[in-house]
Amino acid sequence: MIQRQKKTVLEKNIETAIKKLSIFTLSDLEILLEKSKIEIIPILEKMISKHIIKDNGDSYTYIPASNKSKAKDTPSENTYESLHKMLPFRVKKPKEIFLRNINELDGFVDYFFAPPSVKVNIKNMFKILKQTQGKSGKALDIALKNANISLSKYTRFKNEISKNGLVNLVSSETREPREIYYFFKEYYLSTKQYTIVEARELAIQRFERLIKIKINRAKITSAKTMSNWIHKEYSKKQIEKFRNINFSQFDIEKMFKE
């Protein structure tokens, strides 16, 4: 059974505040809660993904929860009776395991830091494993021949994944995941006008939420270097355009029609 993580004090305070404000900005919460953007933004992003709030660009709107779920959340007397009669433990029935995502494997976090060639090899092997699922004998031999891979290599990879996950398959050479820089650009080149330090930290936090593991900040490129990358990729004029709202298309007639 998956246990729900308890809400932090800040999460509870933000939830209380947004319900009262209904429509609010990041600055409103910073002033009201006396907390930094870095602490508040990850919680707001989580709330957006859960459809608790809506991001309007320059503000947020609280989405009231439906009352329909209240009846479902209230356990009936029969539920309590059945729980009371349960044995202290139950024997687990055997079940077929379906692997869907890479984060279900041990060592998956190292996959993100592996060189591109290693990632490609692992990805290709997973394609072959999927294509050959349930095949044996002549059918398996034909599939492996078409994929240009030997039976011994196929067997080694399959056994390694089953026993140890990705731990021994990734190289000792590590590289920074490109996703972090992409996230950095998304934060920095926005009208929220985050500093390079804020954008870097928010990018790392977002990547951590993606892989569900904390990563060492020392392994990640500095904010100054990321800033240099951005200034090589975009001109100063382009960066200013991305970081400032363009009001030229604002429909004044429609918005302020009397």
Disulfide bonds with the S-S distance in Angstrom:
none
